[in-house]
Amino acid sequence: MGILPSGIAFVIQRSTFG
């Protein structure tokens, strides 16, 4: 998992679980 995928996954998790 790179920097870009990591950042995207973080945003997705925030939108889904947040």
C-alpha positions in Angstrom: 0.0 0.0 0.0 1.6 3.3 -1.1 1.1 6.9 -0.1 -1.7 7.6 -2.5 -3.7 4.4 -1.9 -3.1 4.9 1.9 -4.5 8.4 1.7 -7.5 7.3 -0.4 -8.3 4.4 1.9 -8.1 6.7 4.9 -10.7 9.1 3.3 -12.9 6.1 2.3 -12.8 4.7 5.8 -13.7 8.1 7.2 -16.6 8.4 4.9 -17.8 4.9 5.6 -17.1 4.3 9.2 -17.0 8.0 10.1 
